[in-house]
Amino acid sequence: MSMPLIIEWRLVTHGKEKRLKNQKNMFEIRFNQYKFFPINQRIEISRHDDSAPIGCGKIVELIWNDKETICKYQLVSLYNVN
């Protein structure tokens, strides 16, 4: 059975991102579907679908495997402090 591919122009984390140790400002997030993001381009990052962006990031790696997307990104700028 085929699975749809979703093309995204902003990254919505829903608070599920995990900081990667020993890598400056690097995070990983997993999605239970196939998603495609522009690589090495600045995109906005939001916590929820209907919330304002919290900053900008750059997707550095996408892995599609077993109906899941693993997205590694670098936080480039943060609009305000938590």
VENJO-V244194 format. One line per field, one symbol per residue. psi: psi as a letter, one per 40 degrees, with the letter a starting at -180 (. if undefined). Layout:
# VENJO-V244194
psi=???
This chain:
# VENJO-V244194
psi=hihihhhieihhdfeeihhhiehhfhiiiiifihihihifihiihidideiiieaiihhehhhhhffihhhhihhdihdih.
